[in-house]
Amino acid sequence: MVAGELTPREFTFRIHQRYGHELPLTERLAELDAEVTAEARRLATHPTDTPS
């Protein structure tokens, strides 16, 4: 991902696929990915709104 070969989503998917819930941070990576995706969708829908 750092080298630009994977998107953050692909990176998260691969780590989670390989290690599942064995690594404590894999679940947090999945949560962060979901949060970023939700925020991106919110911004696309309402680009002038600011988060509360």
N, C-alpha and C positions, 0 to 999 in steps of 0.2 A: 504494500500500500504506500509506504513512504517513497518508494522508487517510482510511483505512478503506474504500476502494473495492475493494481487492483483498486476498485472503488472501495470506500469504507464499508459499503453494504456487502460486497463480495468478500472482503476480509473478514467481516463479522460472521458471515455465513460459513466460510471455510473453517474458522476457528471453532465455531459452535458445532459444526458437523464433525470435526475431528475429535474434539474433546468433550462435547456434550456439556453436561453440568458438572464435570469433574473439576474444572478450574473455576474458582469463585468469580473471576472477572469476566468469564464468557457470558454469564447471564446479564451482567451490567452492560457489556458491549451491545448485546441485543436490545436492552432497554434504551440505551443512548441512541442506537440506530432508529428505533421506533419514535423517540422524541424528536430527533432531527427531521425525520420524514414528516411527522405531524406538523412541525413548525413550518417546514417548506410548503406543505399544502396550504396551511393557514395563510402564509404570506402570498401565495399564488392567488388565493381567493380574495383576500383583503389586504393588498399591499400597503395601504396607508394606515392600517390599524397598528397600535403599539401593544405589546403584551401587558397584561394587568399584573 
